[in-house]
Amino acid sequence: MRRLKSLFKDHTELHALATEADKHNGLQRLWEEIIPEPLRPHTHAGGIKHRRLTVFATNGAVAARLKLTAPTLLKDLQNKGLEVTSIRVEVHAPSPRGPPPRRQAPPPARAPQHPRRRGG
């Protein structure tokens, strides 16, 4: 692990990336401290831009609940020392796990079969 950290320190671009990742992890930990337990597995903090925190919800119902509780959540974040003035909620459904199911081709069309005519 130390070798990896030294690699990040030695390269400017990787150091900047590691710093951003640390900031994001800290923001996520802070978010998990204030979000109600039932909503925790269905949300995650995105990032802060122009003092606005973007939060992602897995579905519309969770997003609606977050929007209703946003004023309280905002105060809790500010009390924890985070300089934010608003919370933006977006629905960001998780990707399905594994490859998509394969579609089966329809069976080939068969020519209609006519009964044989008997001579006569």
Backbone as JSON Lines, residues from 0, in Angstrom:
{"i":0,"aa":"M","n":[0.82,-1.19,0.0],"ca":[0.0,0.0,0.0],"c":[0.87,1.26,0.0]}
{"i":1,"aa":"R","n":[2.0,1.19,0.72],"ca":[2.89,2.36,0.76],"c":[3.46,2.66,-0.62]}
{"i":2,"aa":"R","n":[3.75,1.61,-1.38],"ca":[4.3,1.83,-2.72],"c":[3.28,2.57,-3.58]}
{"i":3,"aa":"L","n":[2.03,2.21,-3.43],"ca":[0.98,2.88,-4.2],"c":[0.87,4.35,-3.79]}
{"i":4,"aa":"K","n":[0.9,4.62,-2.5],"ca":[0.84,6.01,-2.03],"c":[2.03,6.81,-2.51]}
{"i":5,"aa":"S","n":[3.22,6.21,-2.5],"ca":[4.4,6.94,-2.97],"c":[4.29,7.21,-4.47]}
{"i":6,"aa":"L","n":[3.71,6.3,-5.21],"ca":[3.49,6.52,-6.64],"c":[2.59,7.72,-6.86]}
{"i":7,"aa":"F","n":[1.52,7.83,-6.06],"ca":[0.61,8.95,-6.18],"c":[1.29,10.27,-5.81]}
{"i":8,"aa":"K","n":[2.18,10.24,-4.83],"ca":[2.87,11.47,-4.41],"c":[3.87,11.92,-5.46]}
{"i":9,"aa":"D","n":[4.5,10.97,-6.13],"ca":[5.56,11.29,-7.09],"c":[5.04,11.87,-8.4]}
{"i":10,"aa":"H","n":[3.8,11.64,-8.73],"ca":[3.24,12.12,-9.98],"c":[2.17,13.17,-9.69]}
{"i":11,"aa":"T","n":[2.33,14.35,-10.26],"ca":[1.44,15.47,-9.98],"c":[-0.01,15.15,-10.31]}
{"i":12,"aa":"E","n":[-0.26,14.56,-11.47],"ca":[-1.63,14.26,-11.88],"c":[-2.27,13.24,-10.95]}
{"i":13,"aa":"L","n":[-1.51,12.22,-10.6],"ca":[-2.06,11.2,-9.72],"c":[-2.26,11.74,-8.31]}
{"i":14,"aa":"H","n":[-1.39,12.64,-7.88],"ca":[-1.54,13.25,-6.56],"c":[-2.83,14.07,-6.5]}
{"i":15,"aa":"A","n":[-3.1,14.84,-7.57],"ca":[-4.34,15.62,-7.63],"c":[-5.55,14.7,-7.61]}
{"i":16,"aa":"L","n":[-5.48,13.6,-8.32],"ca":[-6.58,12.64,-8.35],"c":[-6.8,12.03,-6.98]}
{"i":17,"aa":"A","n":[-5.72,11.67,-6.3],"ca":[-5.83,11.08,-4.96],"c":[-6.42,12.09,-3.98]}
{"i":18,"aa":"T","n":[-6.05,13.35,-4.11],"ca":[-6.59,14.4,-3.24],"c":[-8.09,14.55,-3.45]}
{"i":19,"aa":"E","n":[-8.53,14.54,-4.7],"ca":[-9.96,14.63,-4.99],"c":[-10.71,13.41,-4.46]}
{"i":20,"aa":"A","n":[-10.12,12.24,-4.61],"ca":[-10.75,11.02,-4.1],"c":[-10.89,11.08,-2.58]}
{"i":21,"aa":"D","n":[-9.88,11.61,-1.89],"ca":[-9.96,11.74,-0.43],"c":[-11.07,12.71,-0.04]}
{"i":22,"aa":"K","n":[-11.2,13.82,-0.78],"ca":[-12.26,14.78,-0.5],"c":[-13.63,14.13,-0.67]}
{"i":23,"aa":"H","n":[-13.77,13.38,-1.76],"ca":[-15.05,12.74,-2.03],"c":[-15.38,11.7,-0.96]}
{"i":24,"aa":"N","n":[-14.39,10.92,-0.54],"ca":[-14.62,9.93,0.51],"c":[-15.03,10.6,1.82]}
{"i":25,"aa":"G","n":[-14.42,11.73,2.13],"ca":[-14.79,12.47,3.34],"c":[-16.21,12.99,3.25]}
{"i":26,"aa":"L","n":[-16.57,13.49,2.07],"ca":[-17.94,13.98,1.86],"c":[-18.94,12.85,2.0]}
{"i":27,"aa":"Q","n":[-18.62,11.69,1.45],"ca":[-19.52,10.54,1.55],"c":[-19.69,10.09,3.0]}
{"i":28,"aa":"R","n":[-18.58,10.08,3.76],"ca":[-18.68,9.71,5.18],"c":[-19.56,10.7,5.94]}
{"i":29,"aa":"L","n":[-19.4,11.98,5.65],"ca":[-20.22,13.0,6.3],"c":[-21.69,12.82,5.94]}
{"i":30,"aa":"W","n":[-21.95,12.54,4.68],"ca":[-23.32,12.31,4.22],"c":[-23.94,11.13,4.95]}
{"i":31,"aa":"E","n":[-23.18,10.06,5.1],"ca":[-23.69,8.87,5.77],"c":[-23.96,9.1,7.25]}
{"i":32,"aa":"E","n":[-23.3,10.08,7.84],"ca":[-23.55,10.41,9.24],"c":[-24.91,11.09,9.43]}
{"i":33,"aa":"I","n":[-25.35,11.87,8.44],"ca":[-26.57,12.67,8.64],"c":[-27.8,12.08,7.98]}
{"i":34,"aa":"I","n":[-27.62,11.23,7.0],"ca":[-28.78,10.7,6.26],"c":[-29.49,9.65,7.13]}
{"i":35,"aa":"P","n":[-30.81,9.66,7.15],"ca":[-31.54,8.65,7.93],"c":[-31.19,7.23,7.46]}
{"i":36,"aa":"E","n":[-31.11,6.33,8.39],"ca":[-30.7,4.95,8.13],"c":[-31.45,4.27,6.97]}
{"i":37,"aa":"P","n":[-32.79,4.4,6.89],"ca":[-33.49,3.71,5.79],"c":[-33.09,4.22,4.4]}
{"i":38,"aa":"L","n":[-32.63,5.45,4.31],"ca":[-32.26,6.01,3.0],"c":[-30.79,5.79,2.65]}
{"i":39,"aa":"R","n":[-29.99,5.45,3.63],"ca":[-28.53,5.36,3.45],"c":[-28.11,4.47,2.28]}
{"i":40,"aa":"P","n":[-28.64,3.26,2.16],"ca":[-28.16,2.41,1.05],"c":[-28.66,2.87,-0.32]}
{"i":41,"aa":"H","n":[-29.57,3.82,-0.35],"ca":[-30.18,4.24,-1.62],"c":[-29.7,5.61,-2.09]}
{"i":42,"aa":"T","n":[-28.7,6.17,-1.41],"ca":[-28.2,7.5,-1.78],"c":[-26.69,7.53,-1.7]}
{"i":43,"aa":"H","n":[-26.1,8.48,-2.41],"ca":[-24.69,8.78,-2.21],"c":[-24.42,10.22,-2.63]}
{"i":44,"aa":"A","n":[-23.43,10.8,-1.98],"ca":[-23.06,12.18,-2.26],"c":[-22.28,12.22,-3.56]}
{"i":45,"aa":"G","n":[-22.61,13.19,-4.39],"ca":[-21.91,13.33,-5.66],"c":[-20.71,14.25,-5.53]}
{"i":46,"aa":"G","n":[-20.96,15.49,-5.28],"ca":[-19.9,16.47,-5.16],"c":[-20.48,17.83,-4.86]}
{"i":47,"aa":"I","n":[-19.61,18.77,-4.62],"ca":[-20.03,20.14,-4.33],"c":[-19.49,21.05,-5.41]}
{"i":48,"aa":"K","n":[-20.38,21.85,-5.97],"ca":[-20.0,22.83,-6.98],"c":[-20.81,24.09,-6.72]}
{"i":49,"aa":"H","n":[-20.13,25.21,-6.6],"ca":[-20.78,26.49,-6.31],"c":[-21.62,26.41,-5.03]}
{"i":50,"aa":"R","n":[-21.07,25.73,-4.02],"ca":[-21.7,25.57,-2.71],"c":[-23.02,24.79,-2.76]}
{"i":51,"aa":"R","n":[-23.2,24.02,-3.81],"ca":[-24.39,23.16,-3.94],"c":[-23.94,21.71,-3.93]}
{"i":52,"aa":"L","n":[-24.5,20.94,-3.0],"ca":[-24.2,19.51,-2.91],"c":[-25.16,18.75,-3.82]}
{"i":53,"aa":"T","n":[-24.61,17.93,-4.68],"ca":[-25.43,17.05,-5.51],"c":[-25.47,15.69,-4.84]}
{"i":54,"aa":"V","n":[-26.68,15.18,-4.68],"ca":[-26.9,13.87,-4.06],"c":[-27.63,13.0,-5.07]}
{"i":55,"aa":"F","n":[-27.19,11.76,-5.19],"ca":[-27.82,10.82,-6.11],"c":[-28.68,9.83,-5.35]}
{"i":56,"aa":"A","n":[-29.88,9.61,-5.88],"ca":[-30.83,8.65,-5.3],"c":[-31.06,7.54,-6.32]}
{"i":57,"aa":"T","n":[-31.34,6.34,-5.82],"ca":[-31.51,5.2,-6.72],"c":[-32.85,5.17,-7.43]}
{"i":58,"aa":"N","n":[-33.85,5.9,-6.9],"ca":[-35.15,5.91,-7.56],"c":[-35.92,7.18,-7.19]}
{"i":59,"aa":"G","n":[-37.04,7.38,-7.84],"ca":[-37.84,8.58,-7.63],"c":[-38.41,8.72,-6.23]}
{"i":60,"aa":"A","n":[-38.78,7.61,-5.61],"ca":[-39.35,7.68,-4.26],"c":[-38.31,8.17,-3.26]}
{"i":61,"aa":"V","n":[-37.1,7.67,-3.38],"ca":[-36.02,8.12,-2.49],"c":[-35.71,9.59,-2.76]}
{"i":62,"aa":"A","n":[-35.69,9.96,-4.03],"ca":[-35.42,11.37,-4.38],"c":[-36.48,12.29,-3.78]}
{"i":63,"aa":"A","n":[-37.73,11.88,-3.84],"ca":[-38.8,12.69,-3.26],"c":[-38.62,12.84,-1.75]}
{"i":64,"aa":"R","n":[-38.25,11.75,-1.1],"ca":[-38.03,11.79,0.35],"c":[-36.86,12.73,0.7]}
{"i":65,"aa":"L","n":[-35.8,12.67,-0.11],"ca":[-34.65,13.56,0.11],"c":[-35.04,15.03,-0.07]}
{"i":66,"aa":"K","n":[-35.85,15.29,-1.07],"ca":[-36.27,16.68,-1.3],"c":[-37.11,17.2,-0.14]}
{"i":67,"aa":"L","n":[-37.92,16.32,0.44],"ca":[-38.73,16.73,1.59],"c":[-37.87,17.01,2.83]}
{"i":68,"aa":"T","n":[-36.81,16.25,2.98],"ca":[-35.95,16.41,4.17],"c":[-34.74,17.3,3.9]}
{"i":69,"aa":"A","n":[-34.62,17.85,2.71],"ca":[-33.45,18.66,2.33],"c":[-33.16,19.81,3.3]}
{"i":70,"aa":"P","n":[-34.16,20.58,3.75],"ca":[-33.82,21.67,4.68],"c":[-33.14,21.18,5.96]}
{"i":71,"aa":"T","n":[-33.61,20.09,6.51],"ca":[-33.0,19.54,7.73],"c":[-31.61,19.0,7.43]}
{"i":72,"aa":"L","n":[-31.48,18.29,6.32],"ca":[-30.18,17.74,5.94],"c":[-29.17,18.86,5.7]}
{"i":73,"aa":"L","n":[-29.62,19.93,5.08],"ca":[-28.75,21.07,4.81],"c":[-28.24,21.68,6.11]}
{"i":74,"aa":"K","n":[-29.12,21.86,7.08],"ca":[-28.7,22.4,8.38],"c":[-27.71,21.46,9.07]}
{"i":75,"aa":"D","n":[-27.98,20.16,8.99],"ca":[-27.07,19.19,9.6],"c":[-25.67,19.26,8.97]}
{"i":76,"aa":"L","n":[-25.63,19.38,7.64],"ca":[-24.35,19.49,6.95],"c":[-23.62,20.77,7.35]}
{"i":77,"aa":"Q","n":[-24.35,21.87,7.43],"ca":[-23.75,23.14,7.84],"c":[-23.24,23.07,9.27]}
{"i":78,"aa":"N","n":[-23.98,22.41,10.15],"ca":[-23.55,22.25,11.54],"c":[-22.28,21.4,11.65]}
{"i":79,"aa":"K","n":[-22.06,20.52,10.66],"ca":[-20.86,19.69,10.63],"c":[-19.67,20.44,10.01]}
{"i":80,"aa":"G","n":[-19.92,21.68,9.58],"ca":[-18.84,22.5,9.02],"c":[-18.75,22.53,7.52]}
{"i":81,"aa":"L","n":[-19.69,21.93,6.83],"ca":[-19.66,21.91,5.37],"c":[-20.28,23.21,4.85]}
{"i":82,"aa":"E","n":[-19.58,23.88,3.96],"ca":[-20.06,25.16,3.43],"c":[-20.9,24.92,2.18]}
{"i":83,"aa":"V","n":[-22.17,24.61,2.4],"ca":[-23.11,24.4,1.3],"c":[-24.34,25.27,1.56]}
{"i":84,"aa":"T","n":[-24.97,25.7,0.47],"ca":[-26.17,26.52,0.61],"c":[-27.4,25.83,0.04]}
{"i":85,"aa":"S","n":[-27.2,24.73,-0.69],"ca":[-28.35,24.0,-1.22],"c":[-27.97,22.56,-1.52]}
{"i":86,"aa":"I","n":[-29.01,21.75,-1.68],"ca":[-28.83,20.34,-2.03],"c":[-29.62,20.08,-3.31]}
{"i":87,"aa":"R","n":[-28.94,19.51,-4.26],"ca":[-29.58,19.12,-5.52],"c":[-29.71,17.6,-5.52]}
{"i":88,"aa":"V","n":[-30.89,17.1,-5.84],"ca":[-31.14,15.66,-5.83],"c":[-31.37,15.19,-7.26]}
{"i":89,"aa":"E","n":[-30.64,14.15,-7.63],"ca":[-30.81,13.54,-8.96],"c":[-31.07,12.05,-8.8]}
{"i":90,"aa":"V","n":[-31.89,11.53,-9.68],"ca":[-32.11,10.08,-9.7],"c":[-31.04,9.48,-10.6]}
{"i":91,"aa":"H","n":[-30.32,8.55,-10.06],"ca":[-29.24,7.89,-10.79],"c":[-29.34,6.41,-10.46]}
{"i":92,"aa":"A","n":[-30.15,5.71,-11.22],"ca":[-30.39,4.29,-10.95],"c":[-29.11,3.49,-11.15]}
{"i":93,"aa":"P","n":[-28.86,2.53,-10.29],"ca":[-27.65,1.72,-10.44],"c":[-27.71,0.89,-11.71]}
{"i":94,"aa":"S","n":[-26.56,0.61,-12.26],"ca":[-26.47,-0.22,-13.46],"c":[-26.84,-1.65,-13.11]}
{"i":95,"aa":"P","n":[-27.49,-2.33,-14.02],"ca":[-27.79,-3.75,-13.75],"c":[-26.48,-4.53,-13.67]}
{"i":96,"aa":"R","n":[-26.46,-5.54,-12.83],"ca":[-25.25,-6.33,-12.68],"c":[-25.19,-7.39,-13.75]}
{"i":97,"aa":"G","n":[-24.03,-7.56,-14.29],"ca":[-23.82,-8.58,-15.3],"c":[-24.25,-8.09,-16.68]}
{"i":98,"aa":"P","n":[-23.99,-8.9,-17.68],"ca":[-24.35,-8.5,-19.05],"c":[-25.87,-8.53,-19.23]}
{"i":99,"aa":"P","n":[-26.36,-7.73,-20.15],"ca":[-27.81,-7.76,-20.39],"c":[-28.23,-9.12,-20.93]}
{"i":100,"aa":"P","n":[-29.48,-9.49,-20.67],"ca":[-29.94,-10.8,-21.17],"c":[-29.89,-10.83,-22.69]}
{"i":101,"aa":"R","n":[-29.54,-11.98,-23.21],"ca":[-29.47,-12.12,-24.67],"c":[-30.87,-12.27,-25.23]}
{"i":102,"aa":"R","n":[-31.09,-11.61,-26.32],"ca":[-32.39,-11.73,-26.98],"c":[-32.33,-12.91,-27.93]}
{"i":103,"aa":"Q","n":[-33.35,-13.71,-27.88],"ca":[-33.4,-14.85,-28.78],"c":[-34.04,-14.43,-30.09]}
{"i":104,"aa":"A","n":[-33.45,-14.89,-31.15],"ca":[-34.02,-14.6,-32.47],"c":[-35.33,-15.36,-32.62]}
{"i":105,"aa":"P","n":[-36.31,-14.74,-33.28],"ca":[-37.57,-15.46,-33.49],"c":[-37.33,-16.65,-34.41]}
{"i":106,"aa":"P","n":[-38.14,-17.69,-34.26],"ca":[-37.96,-18.86,-35.14],"c":[-38.2,-18.45,-36.59]}
{"i":107,"aa":"P","n":[-37.52,-19.1,-37.5],"ca":[-37.71,-18.75,-38.92],"c":[-39.15,-19.02,-39.36]}
{"i":108,"aa":"A","n":[-39.62,-18.16,-40.23],"ca":[-40.99,-18.31,-40.73],"c":[-41.07,-19.54,-41.62]}
{"i":109,"aa":"R","n":[-42.14,-20.28,-41.47],"ca":[-42.34,-21.47,-42.3],"c":[-43.4,-21.15,-43.35]}
{"i":110,"aa":"A","n":[-43.18,-21.74,-44.48],"ca":[-44.18,-21.58,-45.54],"c":[-45.43,-22.35,-45.14]}
{"i":111,"aa":"P","n":[-46.6,-21.79,-45.42],"ca":[-47.82,-22.51,-45.05],"c":[-47.89,-23.85,-45.79]}
{"i":112,"aa":"Q","n":[-48.34,-24.84,-45.11],"ca":[-48.44,-26.16,-45.72],"c":[-49.87,-26.4,-46.16]}
{"i":113,"aa":"H","n":[-49.98,-26.79,-47.42],"ca":[-51.3,-27.06,-47.98],"c":[-51.48,-28.58,-48.06]}
{"i":114,"aa":"P","n":[-52.67,-29.04,-47.79],"ca":[-52.9,-30.49,-47.93],"c":[-52.72,-30.91,-49.39]}
{"i":115,"aa":"R","n":[-52.21,-32.09,-49.59],"ca":[-52.01,-32.57,-50.95],"c":[-53.35,-32.83,-51.61]}
{"i":116,"aa":"R","n":[-53.4,-32.52,-52.86],"ca":[-54.63,-32.79,-53.59],"c":[-54.56,-34.19,-54.18]}
{"i":117,"aa":"R","n":[-55.62,-34.84,-54.07],"ca":[-55.69,-36.17,-54.64],"c":[-56.21,-36.06,-56.06]}
{"i":118,"aa":"G","n":[-55.63,-36.83,-56.85],"ca":[-56.03,-36.8,-58.27],"c":[-57.47,-37.24,-58.47]}
{"i":119,"aa":"G","n":[-58.14,-36.58,-59.39],"ca":[-59.37,-37.13,-59.63],"c":[-60.53,-36.44,-59.9]}
